[in-house]
């Protein structure tokens, strides 16, 4: 599952994978907003921005939950 068996590196590997997914999603979200703005479509821009913000809030909550799980159990949520 992890590229390294050393438990010390597992959270870093998990965080790196999460960052890659977030960067890809963020770029895609931003492109959708810019496309709508270029078309001067305020409704589409507002919808795209709303989706972007909602997804980021969900991701932030997931990261916080993961952090608390690691603090309280010493394991990531995926390890349980």
mmJSON file of the N, C-alpha and C atoms, coordinates in Angstrom:
{"data_MODEL":{"atom_site":{
"group_PDB":["ATOM","ATOM","ATOM","ATOM","ATOM","ATOM","ATOM","ATOM","ATOM","ATOM","ATOM","ATOM","ATOM","ATOM","ATOM","ATOM","ATOM","ATOM","ATOM","ATOM","ATOM","ATOM","ATOM","ATOM","ATOM","ATOM","ATOM","ATOM","ATOM","ATOM","ATOM","ATOM","ATOM","ATOM","ATOM","ATOM","ATOM","ATOM","ATOM","ATOM","ATOM","ATOM","ATOM","ATOM","ATOM","ATOM","ATOM","ATOM","ATOM","ATOM","ATOM","ATOM","ATOM","ATOM","ATOM","ATOM","ATOM","ATOM","ATOM","ATOM","ATOM","ATOM","ATOM","ATOM","ATOM","ATOM","ATOM","ATOM","ATOM","ATOM","ATOM","ATOM","ATOM","ATOM","ATOM","ATOM","ATOM","ATOM","ATOM","ATOM","ATOM","ATOM","ATOM","ATOM","ATOM","ATOM","ATOM","ATOM","ATOM","ATOM","ATOM","ATOM","ATOM","ATOM","ATOM","ATOM","ATOM","ATOM","ATOM","ATOM","ATOM","ATOM","ATOM","ATOM","ATOM","ATOM","ATOM","ATOM","ATOM","ATOM","ATOM","ATOM","ATOM","ATOM","ATOM","ATOM","ATOM","ATOM","ATOM","ATOM","ATOM","ATOM","ATOM","ATOM","ATOM","ATOM","ATOM","ATOM","ATOM","ATOM","ATOM","ATOM","ATOM","ATOM","ATOM","ATOM","ATOM","ATOM","ATOM","ATOM","ATOM","ATOM","ATOM","ATOM","ATOM","ATOM","ATOM","ATOM","ATOM","ATOM","ATOM","ATOM","ATOM","ATOM","ATOM","ATOM","ATOM","ATOM","ATOM","ATOM","ATOM","ATOM","ATOM","ATOM","ATOM","ATOM","ATOM","ATOM","ATOM","ATOM","ATOM","ATOM","ATOM","ATOM","ATOM","ATOM","ATOM","ATOM","ATOM","ATOM","ATOM","ATOM","ATOM","ATOM","ATOM","ATOM","ATOM","ATOM","ATOM","ATOM","ATOM","ATOM","ATOM","ATOM","ATOM","ATOM","ATOM","ATOM","ATOM","ATOM","ATOM","ATOM","ATOM","ATOM","ATOM","ATOM","ATOM","ATOM","ATOM","ATOM","ATOM","ATOM","ATOM","ATOM","ATOM","ATOM","ATOM","ATOM","ATOM","ATOM","ATOM","ATOM","ATOM","ATOM","ATOM","ATOM","ATOM","ATOM","ATOM","ATOM","ATOM","ATOM","ATOM","ATOM","ATOM","ATOM","ATOM","ATOM","ATOM","ATOM"],
"id":[1,2,3,4,5,6,7,8,9,10,11,12,13,14,15,16,17,18,19,20,21,22,23,24,25,26,27,28,29,30,31,32,33,34,35,36,37,38,39,40,41,42,43,44,45,46,47,48,49,50,51,52,53,54,55,56,57,58,59,60,61,62,63,64,65,66,67,68,69,70,71,72,73,74,75,76,77,78,79,80,81,82,83,84,85,86,87,88,89,90,91,92,93,94,95,96,97,98,99,100,101,102,103,104,105,106,107,108,109,110,111,112,113,114,115,116,117,118,119,120,121,122,123,124,125,126,127,128,129,130,131,132,133,134,135,136,137,138,139,140,141,142,143,144,145,146,147,148,149,150,151,152,153,154,155,156,157,158,159,160,161,162,163,164,165,166,167,168,169,170,171,172,173,174,175,176,177,178,179,180,181,182,183,184,185,186,187,188,189,190,191,192,193,194,195,196,197,198,199,200,201,202,203,204,205,206,207,208,209,210,211,212,213,214,215,216,217,218,219,220,221,222,223,224,225,226,227,228,229,230,231,232,233,234,235,236,237,238,239,240],
"type_symbol":["N","C","C","N","C","C","N","C","C","N","C","C","N","C","C","N","C","C","N","C","C","N","C","C","N","C","C","N","C","C","N","C","C","N","C","C","N","C","C","N","C","C","N","C","C","N","C","C","N","C","C","N","C","C","N","C","C","N","C","C","N","C","C","N","C","C","N","C","C","N","C","C","N","C","C","N","C","C","N","C","C","N","C","C","N","C","C","N","C","C","N","C","C","N","C","C","N","C","C","N","C","C","N","C","C","N","C","C","N","C","C","N","C","C","N","C","C","N","C","C","N","C","C","N","C","C","N","C","C","N","C","C","N","C","C","N","C","C","N","C","C","N","C","C","N","C","C","N","C","C","N","C","C","N","C","C","N","C","C","N","C","C","N","C","C","N","C","C","N","C","C","N","C","C","N","C","C","N","C","C","N","C","C","N","C","C","N","C","C","N","C","C","N","C","C","N","C","C","N","C","C","N","C","C","N","C","C","N","C","C","N","C","C","N","C","C","N","C","C","N","C","C","N","C","C","N","C","C","N","C","C","N","C","C","N","C","C","N","C","C"],
"label_atom_id":["N","CA","C","N","CA","C","N","CA","C","N","CA","C","N","CA","C","N","CA","C","N","CA","C","N","CA","C","N","CA","C","N","CA","C","N","CA","C","N","CA","C","N","CA","C","N","CA","C","N","CA","C","N","CA","C","N","CA","C","N","CA","C","N","CA","C","N","CA","C","N","CA","C","N","CA","C","N","CA","C","N","CA","C","N","CA","C","N","CA","C","N","CA","C","N","CA","C","N","CA","C","N","CA","C","N","CA","C","N","CA","C","N","CA","C","N","CA","C","N","CA","C","N","CA","C","N","CA","C","N","CA","C","N","CA","C","N","CA","C","N","CA","C","N","CA","C","N","CA","C","N","CA","C","N","CA","C","N","CA","C","N","CA","C","N","CA","C","N","CA","C","N","CA","C","N","CA","C","N","CA","C","N","CA","C","N","CA","C","N","CA","C","N","CA","C","N","CA","C","N","CA","C","N","CA","C","N","CA","C","N","CA","C","N","CA","C","N","CA","C","N","CA","C","N","CA","C","N","CA","C","N","CA","C","N","CA","C","N","CA","C","N","CA","C","N","CA","C","N","CA","C","N","CA","C","N","CA","C","N","CA","C","N","CA","C","N","CA","C","N","CA","C","N","CA","C","N","CA","C"],
"label_alt_id":[null,null,null,null,null,null,null,null,null,null,null,null,null,null,null,null,null,null,null,null,null,null,null,null,null,null,null,null,null,null,null,null,null,null,null,null,null,null,null,null,null,null,null,null,null,null,null,null,null,null,null,null,null,null,null,null,null,null,null,null,null,null,null,null,null,null,null,null,null,null,null,null,null,null,null,null,null,null,null,null,null,null,null,null,null,null,null,null,null,null,null,null,null,null,null,null,null,null,null,null,null,null,null,null,null,null,null,null,null,null,null,null,null,null,null,null,null,null,null,null,null,null,null,null,null,null,null,null,null,null,null,null,null,null,null,null,null,null,null,null,null,null,null,null,null,null,null,null,null,null,null,null,null,null,null,null,null,null,null,null,null,null,null,null,null,null,null,null,null,null,null,null,null,null,null,null,null,null,null,null,null,null,null,null,null,null,null,null,null,null,null,null,null,null,null,null,null,null,null,null,null,null,null,null,null,null,null,null,null,null,null,null,null,null,null,null,null,null,null,null,null,null,null,null,null,null,null,null,null,null,null,null,null,null,null,null,null,null,null,null],
"label_comp_id":["UNK","UNK","UNK","UNK","UNK","UNK","UNK","UNK","UNK","UNK","UNK","UNK","UNK","UNK","UNK","UNK","UNK","UNK","UNK","UNK","UNK","UNK","UNK","UNK","UNK","UNK","UNK","UNK","UNK","UNK","UNK","UNK","UNK","UNK","UNK","UNK","UNK","UNK","UNK","UNK","UNK","UNK","UNK","UNK","UNK","UNK","UNK","UNK","UNK","UNK","UNK","UNK","UNK","UNK","UNK","UNK","UNK","UNK","UNK","UNK","UNK","UNK","UNK","UNK","UNK","UNK","UNK","UNK","UNK","UNK","UNK","UNK","UNK","UNK","UNK","UNK","UNK","UNK","UNK","UNK","UNK","UNK","UNK","UNK","UNK","UNK","UNK","UNK","UNK","UNK","UNK","UNK","UNK","UNK","UNK","UNK","UNK","UNK","UNK","UNK","UNK","UNK","UNK","UNK","UNK","UNK","UNK","UNK","UNK","UNK","UNK","UNK","UNK","UNK","UNK","UNK","UNK","UNK","UNK","UNK","UNK","UNK","UNK","UNK","UNK","UNK","UNK","UNK","UNK","UNK","UNK","UNK","UNK","UNK","UNK","UNK","UNK","UNK","UNK","UNK","UNK","UNK","UNK","UNK","UNK","UNK","UNK","UNK","UNK","UNK","UNK","UNK","UNK","UNK","UNK","UNK","UNK","UNK","UNK","UNK","UNK","UNK","UNK","UNK","UNK","UNK","UNK","UNK","UNK","UNK","UNK","UNK","UNK","UNK","UNK","UNK","UNK","UNK","UNK","UNK","UNK","UNK","UNK","UNK","UNK","UNK","UNK","UNK","UNK","UNK","UNK","UNK","UNK","UNK","UNK","UNK","UNK","UNK","UNK","UNK","UNK","UNK","UNK","UNK","UNK","UNK","UNK","UNK","UNK","UNK","UNK","UNK","UNK","UNK","UNK","UNK","UNK","UNK","UNK","UNK","UNK","UNK","UNK","UNK","UNK","UNK","UNK","UNK","UNK","UNK","UNK","UNK","UNK","UNK","UNK","UNK","UNK","UNK","UNK","UNK"],
"label_asym_id":["A","A","A","A","A","A","A","A","A","A","A","A","A","A","A","A","A","A","A","A","A","A","A","A","A","A","A","A","A","A","A","A","A","A","A","A","A","A","A","A","A","A","A","A","A","A","A","A","A","A","A","A","A","A","A","A","A","A","A","A","A","A","A","A","A","A","A","A","A","A","A","A","A","A","A","A","A","A","A","A","A","A","A","A","A","A","A","A","A","A","A","A","A","A","A","A","A","A","A","A","A","A","A","A","A","A","A","A","A","A","A","A","A","A","A","A","A","A","A","A","A","A","A","A","A","A","A","A","A","A","A","A","A","A","A","A","A","A","A","A","A","A","A","A","A","A","A","A","A","A","A","A","A","A","A","A","A","A","A","A","A","A","A","A","A","A","A","A","A","A","A","A","A","A","A","A","A","A","A","A","A","A","A","A","A","A","A","A","A","A","A","A","A","A","A","A","A","A","A","A","A","A","A","A","A","A","A","A","A","A","A","A","A","A","A","A","A","A","A","A","A","A","A","A","A","A","A","A","A","A","A","A","A","A","A","A","A","A","A","A"],
"label_entity_id":["1","1","1","1","1","1","1","1","1","1","1","1","1","1","1","1","1","1","1","1","1","1","1","1","1","1","1","1","1","1","1","1","1","1","1","1","1","1","1","1","1","1","1","1","1","1","1","1","1","1","1","1","1","1","1","1","1","1","1","1","1","1","1","1","1","1","1","1","1","1","1","1","1","1","1","1","1","1","1","1","1","1","1","1","1","1","1","1","1","1","1","1","1","1","1","1","1","1","1","1","1","1","1","1","1","1","1","1","1","1","1","1","1","1","1","1","1","1","1","1","1","1","1","1","1","1","1","1","1","1","1","1","1","1","1","1","1","1","1","1","1","1","1","1","1","1","1","1","1","1","1","1","1","1","1","1","1","1","1","1","1","1","1","1","1","1","1","1","1","1","1","1","1","1","1","1","1","1","1","1","1","1","1","1","1","1","1","1","1","1","1","1","1","1","1","1","1","1","1","1","1","1","1","1","1","1","1","1","1","1","1","1","1","1","1","1","1","1","1","1","1","1","1","1","1","1","1","1","1","1","1","1","1","1","1","1","1","1","1","1"],
"label_seq_id":[1,1,1,2,2,2,3,3,3,4,4,4,5,5,5,6,6,6,7,7,7,8,8,8,9,9,9,10,10,10,11,11,11,12,12,12,13,13,13,14,14,14,15,15,15,16,16,16,17,17,17,18,18,18,19,19,19,20,20,20,21,21,21,22,22,22,23,23,23,24,24,24,25,25,25,26,26,26,27,27,27,28,28,28,29,29,29,30,30,30,31,31,31,32,32,32,33,33,33,34,34,34,35,35,35,36,36,36,37,37,37,38,38,38,39,39,39,40,40,40,41,41,41,42,42,42,43,43,43,44,44,44,45,45,45,46,46,46,47,47,47,48,48,48,49,49,49,50,50,50,51,51,51,52,52,52,53,53,53,54,54,54,55,55,55,56,56,56,57,57,57,58,58,58,59,59,59,60,60,60,61,61,61,62,62,62,63,63,63,64,64,64,65,65,65,66,66,66,67,67,67,68,68,68,69,69,69,70,70,70,71,71,71,72,72,72,73,73,73,74,74,74,75,75,75,76,76,76,77,77,77,78,78,78,79,79,79,80,80,80],
"pdbx_PDB_ins_code":[null,null,null,null,null,null,null,null,null,null,null,null,null,null,null,null,null,null,null,null,null,null,null,null,null,null,null,null,null,null,null,null,null,null,null,null,null,null,null,null,null,null,null,null,null,null,null,null,null,null,null,null,null,null,null,null,null,null,null,null,null,null,null,null,null,null,null,null,null,null,null,null,null,null,null,null,null,null,null,null,null,null,null,null,null,null,null,null,null,null,null,null,null,null,null,null,null,null,null,null,null,null,null,null,null,null,null,null,null,null,null,null,null,null,null,null,null,null,null,null,null,null,null,null,null,null,null,null,null,null,null,null,null,null,null,null,null,null,null,null,null,null,null,null,null,null,null,null,null,null,null,null,null,null,null,null,null,null,null,null,null,null,null,null,null,null,null,null,null,null,null,null,null,null,null,null,null,null,null,null,null,null,null,null,null,null,null,null,null,null,null,null,null,null,null,null,null,null,null,null,null,null,null,null,null,null,null,null,null,null,null,null,null,null,null,null,null,null,null,null,null,null,null,null,null,null,null,null,null,null,null,null,null,null,null,null,null,null,null,null],
"Cartn_x":[0.813,0.0,0.862,1.875,2.757,4.079,4.748,6.012,7.121,6.902,7.921,7.241,7.916,7.335,7.499,8.314,8.559,7.319,6.728,5.481,5.621,6.829,7.056,6.738,6.919,6.717,5.299,4.498,3.155,2.271,2.19,1.36,1.832,3.132,3.657,3.244,3.292,2.884,1.399,0.612,-0.825,-1.104,-0.406,-0.592,-0.18,0.881,1.343,0.3,-0.274,-1.313,-2.528,-2.891,-4.038,-3.776,-2.567,-2.22,-2.301,-1.87,-1.941,-3.388,-4.265,-5.692,-6.295,-5.932,-6.476,-6.02,-4.729,-4.224,-4.94,-5.139,-5.821,-7.251,-7.96,-9.352,-9.437,-8.514,-8.54,-8.331,-7.376,-7.153,-8.398,-9.005,-10.212,-11.341,-11.496,-12.519,-12.261,-11.017,-10.673,-10.931,-10.616,-10.873,-12.356,-13.19,-14.638,-15.117,-14.587,-14.961,-14.51,-13.265,-12.734,-13.508,-13.83,-14.623,-15.961,-16.614,-17.907,-17.735,-16.682,-16.436,-16.144,-15.345,-15.036,-16.296,-17.251,-18.522,-19.48,-19.053,-19.889,-21.195,-21.058,-22.208,-22.12,-22.76,-22.674,-23.24,-24.334,-24.936,-24.001,-23.405,-22.478,-21.242,-20.753,-19.585,-19.917,-21.087,-21.5,-21.654,-22.237,-22.388,-21.031,-20.121,-18.787,-18.039,-18.15,-17.472,-18.085,-19.405,-20.066,-19.623,-19.524,-19.042,-17.621,-16.774,-15.369,-15.264,-15.972,-15.89,-16.419,-17.526,-18.103,-17.134,-16.506,-15.559,-14.337,-13.856,-12.688,-13.025,-14.209,-14.622,-14.679,-15.24,-15.296,-13.897,-12.97,-11.597,-10.915,-11.155,-10.56,-11.082,-12.377,-12.95,-12.344,-12.127,-11.508,-10.092,-9.337,-7.966,-7.967,-8.898,-8.987,-9.348,-10.315,-10.7,-9.51,-8.775,-7.595,-6.563,-6.35,-5.386,-5.78,-7.046,-7.504,-7.378,-7.666,-7.529,-6.077,-5.156,-3.739,-3.284,-3.777,-3.409,-3.936,-5.19,-5.816,-5.443,-5.17,-4.891,-3.476,-2.803,-1.478,-1.546,-2.743,-2.933,-3.758,-3.542,-4.406,-5.724,-6.773,-8.084,-8.067,-7.226,-7.141,-6.495,-5.759,-5.058,-5.935,-7.065,-7.909,-8.81],
"Cartn_y":[-1.186,0.0,1.257,1.288,2.436,2.11,3.123,2.859,2.458,2.657,2.369,1.674,0.736,0.032,0.794,1.826,2.595,3.403,3.132,3.797,5.308,5.778,7.222,7.933,7.247,7.868,7.685,6.871,6.607,7.856,8.65,9.857,10.796,10.902,11.775,11.269,9.96,9.393,9.635,9.46,9.693,11.16,12.058,13.497,13.878,13.286,13.596,13.164,11.992,11.516,12.437,12.843,13.733,15.071,15.611,16.888,16.8,15.688,15.506,15.522,14.821,14.812,16.204,16.914,18.253,19.203,19.148,20.045,19.813,18.545,18.236,18.761,18.494,18.935,20.45,21.106,22.566,23.172,22.655,23.17,23.0,21.849,21.568,22.522,22.726,23.652,25.067,25.492,26.852,27.036,26.018,26.104,26.279,25.561,25.672,27.098,27.683,29.056,30.015,29.88,30.784,30.639,29.405,29.211,29.946,29.819,30.491,32.009,32.503,33.949,34.441,33.669,34.057,34.116,33.243,33.242,34.3,34.97,35.971,35.354,34.106,33.366,33.379,34.367,34.549,33.351,32.79,31.647,30.438,30.155,29.02,29.268,30.508,30.841,30.657,31.129,30.969,29.497,28.723,27.28,26.599,26.913,26.299,26.685,27.939,28.388,27.732,27.591,26.922,25.476,24.789,23.399,23.339,24.238,24.28,24.479,25.458,25.76,24.588,24.012,22.881,21.702,21.408,20.292,20.567,21.788,22.096,21.984,22.442,22.317,20.844,20.008,18.572,17.989,18.398,17.891,18.372,19.613,20.142,19.36,19.075,18.295,16.897,16.281,14.95,14.987,16.017,16.143,16.326,17.13,17.331,16.025,15.285,13.992,13.042,13.01,12.133,12.53,13.827,14.305,13.912,14.079,13.681,12.176,11.397,9.943,9.563,10.223,9.919,10.331,11.466,11.92,10.978,10.578,9.782,8.306,7.759,6.318,5.996,6.963,6.683,6.021,5.878,5.249,6.172,6.045,6.764,6.027,6.705,6.091,4.882,4.905,3.809,2.563,2.695,1.567,0.77,1.328,0.642,-0.358],
"Cartn_z":[0.0,0.0,0.0,0.831,0.907,0.22,-0.347,-1.028,-0.073,1.197,2.202,3.374,3.995,5.138,6.44,6.442,7.648,8.003,9.155,9.566,9.632,9.883,9.979,8.667,7.537,6.238,5.703,6.311,5.806,5.75,6.817,6.717,5.617,5.402,4.352,2.977,2.787,1.495,1.261,2.292,2.186,1.882,2.547,2.325,0.908,0.404,-0.957,-1.989,-1.803,-2.726,-2.676,-1.464,-1.294,-1.982,-1.83,-2.458,-3.973,-4.554,-6.005,-6.47,-5.755,-6.123,-5.988,-4.927,-4.704,-5.797,-6.152,-7.202,-8.52,-8.889,-10.138,-10.101,-9.022,-8.9,-8.9,-8.224,-8.16,-9.534,-10.29,-11.65,-12.507,-12.404,-13.175,-12.768,-11.466,-10.964,-11.458,-11.382,-11.811,-13.303,-14.08,-15.522,-15.808,-15.062,-15.257,-14.939,-13.885,-13.531,-14.623,-15.068,-16.097,-17.405,-17.794,-19.023,-18.928,-17.792,-17.615,-17.644,-17.023,-17.035,-18.45,-19.183,-20.564,-21.427,-21.125,-21.861,-21.31,-20.248,-19.56,-19.052,-18.583,-18.055,-16.525,-15.925,-14.474,-13.713,-14.194,-13.504,-13.508,-14.66,-14.755,-13.892,-13.865,-13.038,-11.555,-11.154,-9.756,-9.392,-10.29,-10.044,-9.913,-10.841,-10.819,-9.551,-9.155,-7.943,-6.708,-6.698,-5.582,-5.438,-6.555,-6.54,-6.006,-6.493,-6.068,-4.555,-4.032,-2.603,-1.774,-2.18,-1.451,-1.41,-2.551,-2.594,-1.723,-1.723,-0.905,0.574,0.976,2.375,2.764,1.899,2.169,2.327,1.464,1.552,2.83,3.196,4.433,5.639,5.657,6.758,6.799,5.653,5.602,6.164,5.823,6.319,7.838,8.339,9.789,10.487,9.952,10.537,10.555,9.44,9.348,10.398,10.549,11.54,12.949,13.291,14.616,14.81,13.775,13.872,14.139,13.464,13.661,15.055,15.526,16.867,17.939,17.81,18.871,18.824,17.652,17.561,17.118,16.535,15.994,14.634,14.076,12.77,11.89,10.576,9.662,9.567,9.098,9.011,8.078,7.051,6.104,6.689,7.789,8.395,9.348,9.743,10.722,10.093],
"occupancy":[1.0,1.0,1.0,1.0,1.0,1.0,1.0,1.0,1.0,1.0,1.0,1.0,1.0,1.0,1.0,1.0,1.0,1.0,1.0,1.0,1.0,1.0,1.0,1.0,1.0,1.0,1.0,1.0,1.0,1.0,1.0,1.0,1.0,1.0,1.0,1.0,1.0,1.0,1.0,1.0,1.0,1.0,1.0,1.0,1.0,1.0,1.0,1.0,1.0,1.0,1.0,1.0,1.0,1.0,1.0,1.0,1.0,1.0,1.0,1.0,1.0,1.0,1.0,1.0,1.0,1.0,1.0,1.0,1.0,1.0,1.0,1.0,1.0,1.0,1.0,1.0,1.0,1.0,1.0,1.0,1.0,1.0,1.0,1.0,1.0,1.0,1.0,1.0,1.0,1.0,1.0,1.0,1.0,1.0,1.0,1.0,1.0,1.0,1.0,1.0,1.0,1.0,1.0,1.0,1.0,1.0,1.0,1.0,1.0,1.0,1.0,1.0,1.0,1.0,1.0,1.0,1.0,1.0,1.0,1.0,1.0,1.0,1.0,1.0,1.0,1.0,1.0,1.0,1.0,1.0,1.0,1.0,1.0,1.0,1.0,1.0,1.0,1.0,1.0,1.0,1.0,1.0,1.0,1.0,1.0,1.0,1.0,1.0,1.0,1.0,1.0,1.0,1.0,1.0,1.0,1.0,1.0,1.0,1.0,1.0,1.0,1.0,1.0,1.0,1.0,1.0,1.0,1.0,1.0,1.0,1.0,1.0,1.0,1.0,1.0,1.0,1.0,1.0,1.0,1.0,1.0,1.0,1.0,1.0,1.0,1.0,1.0,1.0,1.0,1.0,1.0,1.0,1.0,1.0,1.0,1.0,1.0,1.0,1.0,1.0,1.0,1.0,1.0,1.0,1.0,1.0,1.0,1.0,1.0,1.0,1.0,1.0,1.0,1.0,1.0,1.0,1.0,1.0,1.0,1.0,1.0,1.0,1.0,1.0,1.0,1.0,1.0,1.0,1.0,1.0,1.0,1.0,1.0,1.0,1.0,1.0,1.0,1.0,1.0,1.0],
"B_iso_or_equiv":[0.0,0.0,0.0,0.0,0.0,0.0,0.0,0.0,0.0,0.0,0.0,0.0,0.0,0.0,0.0,0.0,0.0,0.0,0.0,0.0,0.0,0.0,0.0,0.0,0.0,0.0,0.0,0.0,0.0,0.0,0.0,0.0,0.0,0.0,0.0,0.0,0.0,0.0,0.0,0.0,0.0,0.0,0.0,0.0,0.0,0.0,0.0,0.0,0.0,0.0,0.0,0.0,0.0,0.0,0.0,0.0,0.0,0.0,0.0,0.0,0.0,0.0,0.0,0.0,0.0,0.0,0.0,0.0,0.0,0.0,0.0,0.0,0.0,0.0,0.0,0.0,0.0,0.0,0.0,0.0,0.0,0.0,0.0,0.0,0.0,0.0,0.0,0.0,0.0,0.0,0.0,0.0,0.0,0.0,0.0,0.0,0.0,0.0,0.0,0.0,0.0,0.0,0.0,0.0,0.0,0.0,0.0,0.0,0.0,0.0,0.0,0.0,0.0,0.0,0.0,0.0,0.0,0.0,0.0,0.0,0.0,0.0,0.0,0.0,0.0,0.0,0.0,0.0,0.0,0.0,0.0,0.0,0.0,0.0,0.0,0.0,0.0,0.0,0.0,0.0,0.0,0.0,0.0,0.0,0.0,0.0,0.0,0.0,0.0,0.0,0.0,0.0,0.0,0.0,0.0,0.0,0.0,0.0,0.0,0.0,0.0,0.0,0.0,0.0,0.0,0.0,0.0,0.0,0.0,0.0,0.0,0.0,0.0,0.0,0.0,0.0,0.0,0.0,0.0,0.0,0.0,0.0,0.0,0.0,0.0,0.0,0.0,0.0,0.0,0.0,0.0,0.0,0.0,0.0,0.0,0.0,0.0,0.0,0.0,0.0,0.0,0.0,0.0,0.0,0.0,0.0,0.0,0.0,0.0,0.0,0.0,0.0,0.0,0.0,0.0,0.0,0.0,0.0,0.0,0.0,0.0,0.0,0.0,0.0,0.0,0.0,0.0,0.0,0.0,0.0,0.0,0.0,0.0,0.0,0.0,0.0,0.0,0.0,0.0,0.0],
"pdbx_formal_charge":[null,null,null,null,null,null,null,null,null,null,null,null,null,null,null,null,null,null,null,null,null,null,null,null,null,null,null,null,null,null,null,null,null,null,null,null,null,null,null,null,null,null,null,null,null,null,null,null,null,null,null,null,null,null,null,null,null,null,null,null,null,null,null,null,null,null,null,null,null,null,null,null,null,null,null,null,null,null,null,null,null,null,null,null,null,null,null,null,null,null,null,null,null,null,null,null,null,null,null,null,null,null,null,null,null,null,null,null,null,null,null,null,null,null,null,null,null,null,null,null,null,null,null,null,null,null,null,null,null,null,null,null,null,null,null,null,null,null,null,null,null,null,null,null,null,null,null,null,null,null,null,null,null,null,null,null,null,null,null,null,null,null,null,null,null,null,null,null,null,null,null,null,null,null,null,null,null,null,null,null,null,null,null,null,null,null,null,null,null,null,null,null,null,null,null,null,null,null,null,null,null,null,null,null,null,null,null,null,null,null,null,null,null,null,null,null,null,null,null,null,null,null,null,null,null,null,null,null,null,null,null,null,null,null,null,null,null,null,null,null],
"auth_seq_id":[1,1,1,2,2,2,3,3,3,4,4,4,5,5,5,6,6,6,7,7,7,8,8,8,9,9,9,10,10,10,11,11,11,12,12,12,13,13,13,14,14,14,15,15,15,16,16,16,17,17,17,18,18,18,19,19,19,20,20,20,21,21,21,22,22,22,23,23,23,24,24,24,25,25,25,26,26,26,27,27,27,28,28,28,29,29,29,30,30,30,31,31,31,32,32,32,33,33,33,34,34,34,35,35,35,36,36,36,37,37,37,38,38,38,39,39,39,40,40,40,41,41,41,42,42,42,43,43,43,44,44,44,45,45,45,46,46,46,47,47,47,48,48,48,49,49,49,50,50,50,51,51,51,52,52,52,53,53,53,54,54,54,55,55,55,56,56,56,57,57,57,58,58,58,59,59,59,60,60,60,61,61,61,62,62,62,63,63,63,64,64,64,65,65,65,66,66,66,67,67,67,68,68,68,69,69,69,70,70,70,71,71,71,72,72,72,73,73,73,74,74,74,75,75,75,76,76,76,77,77,77,78,78,78,79,79,79,80,80,80],
"auth_comp_id":["UNK","UNK","UNK","UNK","UNK","UNK","UNK","UNK","UNK","UNK","UNK","UNK","UNK","UNK","UNK","UNK","UNK","UNK","UNK","UNK","UNK","UNK","UNK","UNK","UNK","UNK","UNK","UNK","UNK","UNK","UNK","UNK","UNK","UNK","UNK","UNK","UNK","UNK","UNK","UNK","UNK","UNK","UNK","UNK","UNK","UNK","UNK","UNK","UNK","UNK","UNK","UNK","UNK","UNK","UNK","UNK","UNK","UNK","UNK","UNK","UNK","UNK","UNK","UNK","UNK","UNK","UNK","UNK","UNK","UNK","UNK","UNK","UNK","UNK","UNK","UNK","UNK","UNK","UNK","UNK","UNK","UNK","UNK","UNK","UNK","UNK","UNK","UNK","UNK","UNK","UNK","UNK","UNK","UNK","UNK","UNK","UNK","UNK","UNK","UNK","UNK","UNK","UNK","UNK","UNK","UNK","UNK","UNK","UNK","UNK","UNK","UNK","UNK","UNK","UNK","UNK","UNK","UNK","UNK","UNK","UNK","UNK","UNK","UNK","UNK","UNK","UNK","UNK","UNK","UNK","UNK","UNK","UNK","UNK","UNK","UNK","UNK","UNK","UNK","UNK","UNK","UNK","UNK","UNK","UNK","UNK","UNK","UNK","UNK","UNK","UNK","UNK","UNK","UNK","UNK","UNK","UNK","UNK","UNK","UNK","UNK","UNK","UNK","UNK","UNK","UNK","UNK","UNK","UNK","UNK","UNK","UNK","UNK","UNK","UNK","UNK","UNK","UNK","UNK","UNK","UNK","UNK","UNK","UNK","UNK","UNK","UNK","UNK","UNK","UNK","UNK","UNK","UNK","UNK","UNK","UNK","UNK","UNK","UNK","UNK","UNK","UNK","UNK","UNK","UNK","UNK","UNK","UNK","UNK","UNK","UNK","UNK","UNK","UNK","UNK","UNK","UNK","UNK","UNK","UNK","UNK","UNK","UNK","UNK","UNK","UNK","UNK","UNK","UNK","UNK","UNK","UNK","UNK","UNK","UNK","UNK","UNK","UNK","UNK","UNK"],
"auth_asym_id":["A","A","A","A","A","A","A","A","A","A","A","A","A","A","A","A","A","A","A","A","A","A","A","A","A","A","A","A","A","A","A","A","A","A","A","A","A","A","A","A","A","A","A","A","A","A","A","A","A","A","A","A","A","A","A","A","A","A","A","A","A","A","A","A","A","A","A","A","A","A","A","A","A","A","A","A","A","A","A","A","A","A","A","A","A","A","A","A","A","A","A","A","A","A","A","A","A","A","A","A","A","A","A","A","A","A","A","A","A","A","A","A","A","A","A","A","A","A","A","A","A","A","A","A","A","A","A","A","A","A","A","A","A","A","A","A","A","A","A","A","A","A","A","A","A","A","A","A","A","A","A","A","A","A","A","A","A","A","A","A","A","A","A","A","A","A","A","A","A","A","A","A","A","A","A","A","A","A","A","A","A","A","A","A","A","A","A","A","A","A","A","A","A","A","A","A","A","A","A","A","A","A","A","A","A","A","A","A","A","A","A","A","A","A","A","A","A","A","A","A","A","A","A","A","A","A","A","A","A","A","A","A","A","A","A","A","A","A","A","A"],
"auth_atom_id":["N","CA","C","N","CA","C","N","CA","C","N","CA","C","N","CA","C","N","CA","C","N","CA","C","N","CA","C","N","CA","C","N","CA","C","N","CA","C","N","CA","C","N","CA","C","N","CA","C","N","CA","C","N","CA","C","N","CA","C","N","CA","C","N","CA","C","N","CA","C","N","CA","C","N","CA","C","N","CA","C","N","CA","C","N","CA","C","N","CA","C","N","CA","C","N","CA","C","N","CA","C","N","CA","C","N","CA","C","N","CA","C","N","CA","C","N","CA","C","N","CA","C","N","CA","C","N","CA","C","N","CA","C","N","CA","C","N","CA","C","N","CA","C","N","CA","C","N","CA","C","N","CA","C","N","CA","C","N","CA","C","N","CA","C","N","CA","C","N","CA","C","N","CA","C","N","CA","C","N","CA","C","N","CA","C","N","CA","C","N","CA","C","N","CA","C","N","CA","C","N","CA","C","N","CA","C","N","CA","C","N","CA","C","N","CA","C","N","CA","C","N","CA","C","N","CA","C","N","CA","C","N","CA","C","N","CA","C","N","CA","C","N","CA","C","N","CA","C","N","CA","C","N","CA","C","N","CA","C","N","CA","C","N","CA","C","N","CA","C","N","CA","C","N","CA","C","N","CA","C"],
"pdbx_PDB_model_num":[1,1,1,1,1,1,1,1,1,1,1,1,1,1,1,1,1,1,1,1,1,1,1,1,1,1,1,1,1,1,1,1,1,1,1,1,1,1,1,1,1,1,1,1,1,1,1,1,1,1,1,1,1,1,1,1,1,1,1,1,1,1,1,1,1,1,1,1,1,1,1,1,1,1,1,1,1,1,1,1,1,1,1,1,1,1,1,1,1,1,1,1,1,1,1,1,1,1,1,1,1,1,1,1,1,1,1,1,1,1,1,1,1,1,1,1,1,1,1,1,1,1,1,1,1,1,1,1,1,1,1,1,1,1,1,1,1,1,1,1,1,1,1,1,1,1,1,1,1,1,1,1,1,1,1,1,1,1,1,1,1,1,1,1,1,1,1,1,1,1,1,1,1,1,1,1,1,1,1,1,1,1,1,1,1,1,1,1,1,1,1,1,1,1,1,1,1,1,1,1,1,1,1,1,1,1,1,1,1,1,1,1,1,1,1,1,1,1,1,1,1,1,1,1,1,1,1,1,1,1,1,1,1,1,1,1,1,1,1,1]
}}}
